[in-house]
Amino acid sequence: MRIHLGFLIKVSPIGVNQLLFAQLSERELHDIVELMYSHLEEYYQNMGGLVRD
């Protein structure tokens, strides 16, 4: 089973090992999502930016 973290803007879904994902704390998951948004913002900065919900 793959967990998709909701990034649908010109990127492929990210497959995550279910056993490792289950061991992540809420803080670790939050940090991962923030890092991913940071990378997406950098990628899209020259195309008008990334809109966050």
TORNU-905819 format. One record per residue: x, y, z of N, C-alpha, C, O in turn. Coordinates in steps of 0.02 Angstrom, whole numbers, padded with zeros to 5 digits, always signed. Example, Ala and Ser with C-alpha at 12.3 -4.5 7.8 and 13.67 -1.06 7.14 Angstrom:
2
+00660-00284+00390+00615-00225+00390+00660-00165+00390+00712-00166+00423
+00642-00112+00354+00684-00053+00357+00645+00002+00394+00670+00057+00402
END
This chain:
53
+00042-00059+00000+00000+00000+00000+00044+00062+00000+00094+00065+00036
+00026+00111-00040+00064+00173-00042+00023+00229-00010-00037+00233-00019
+00058+00271+00026+00027+00330+00055+00047+00389+00010+00106+00399-00002
-00001+00427-00013+00012+00485-00055-00001+00547-00013-00053+00553+00019
+00047+00592-00012+00044+00649+00032+00010+00710+00002+00017+00765+00029
-00027+00702-00051-00069+00756-00076-00036+00807-00121-00062+00862-00129
+00021+00792-00150+00053+00839-00195+00033+00821-00266+00054+00770-00292
-00008+00864-00297-00036+00848-00362-00012+00896-00417-00035+00891-00473
+00034+00940-00401+00054+00992-00448+00116+00969-00487+00172+00981-00464
+00106+00939-00545+00160+00919-00589+00213+00875-00557+00270+00875-00580
+00197+00840-00505+00245+00794-00474+00211+00727-00466+00150+00722-00461
+00251+00677-00465+00225+00610-00456+00210+00596-00383+00243+00624-00339
+00161+00554-00369+00149+00534-00299+00211+00500-00270+00249+00468-00307
+00219+00506-00207+00277+00478-00174+00256+00415-00137+00212+00416-00094
+00288+00359-00155+00275+00297-00120+00313+00295-00055+00373+00312-00052
+00279+00276-00002+00310+00275+00064+00304+00205+00093+00251+00174+00089
+00358+00180+00120+00357+00115+00152+00308+00117+00211+00316+00158+00257
+00257+00075+00209+00204+00075+00259+00230+00065+00330+00206+00098+00377
+00279+00021+00339+00306+00009+00406+00343+00070+00433+00337+00087+00492
+00381+00103+00389+00417+00163+00411+00368+00220+00424+00375+00258+00473
+00318+00227+00380+00268+00279+00388+00232+00273+00455+00219+00323+00489
+00215+00212+00474+00179+00201+00537+00221+00220+00598+00193+00234+00651
+00287+00222+00591+00330+00239+00646+00344+00314+00653+00374+00335+00702
+00322+00353+00604+00334+00425+00607+00290+00457+00661+00231+00440+00668
+00319+00503+00698+00280+00542+00746+00244+00597+00708+00260+00611+00650
+00195+00628+00740+00159+00684+00709+00207+00740+00690+00201+00770+00637
+00255+00752+00733+00304+00805+00721+00348+00789+00660+00360+00832+00619
+00370+00726+00655+00411+00706+00598+00372+00712+00533+00399+00735+00483
+00309+00691+00533+00267+00696+00474+00257+00769+00455+00262+00787+00396
+00244+00811+00504+00237+00883+00492+00300+00912+00461+00297+00951+00413
+00358+00894+00488+00422+00919+00461+00433+00897+00389+00457+00935+00349
+00415+00835+00373+00422+00809+00305+00377+00848+00257+00399+00868+00203
+00315+00860+00277+00269+00897+00234+00293+00968+00225+00290+00995+00169
+00318+01000+00277+00344+01068+00271+00404+01070+00224+00410+01117+00184
+00448+01021+00228+00506+01018+00184+00484+01009+00111+00512+01040+00066
+00433+00968+00100+00408+00957+00032+00378+01021+00004+00389+01038-00054
+00338+01057+00045+00310+01121+00023+00366+01171+00008+00361+01209-00040
+00417+01172+00049+00473+01217+00037+00505+01203-00030+00521+01250-00067
+00516+01140-00046+00545+01122-00111+00498+01139-00168+00521+01162-00221
+00433+01129-00159+00385+01147-00212+00383+01223-00222+00380+01246-00279
+00385+01261-00168+00385+01334-00174+00447+01358-00213+00442+01402-00255
+00504+01328-00198+00565+01345-00234+00559+01327-00308+00579+01366-00352
+00531+01269-00323+00522+01247-00392+00476+01294-00431+00490+01310-00489
+00422+01317-00400+00372+01357-00434+00382+01432-00426+00339+01471-00448
+00436+01455-00395+00444+01526-00382+00446+01568-00446+00423+01625-00444
+00471+01542-00500+00474+01580-00562+00412+01571-00606+00410+01596-00662
+00363+01535-00581+00301+01523-00619+00241+01553-00584+00185+01530-00594
+00252+01602-00543+00196+01634-00509+00186+01610-00438+00141+01634-00403
+00226+01563-00417+00222+01540-00347+00174+01482-00338+00137+01462-00383
+00176+01455-00278+00134+01399-00258+00082+01424-00209+00098+01459-00161
+00019+01406-00221-00035+01427-00177-00044+01372-00124-00056+01314-00141
-00039+01391-00061-00050+01344-00006-00121+01349+00018-00150+01403+00021
-00149+01291+00037-00217+01290+00066-00215+01314+00137-00266+01317+00170
END
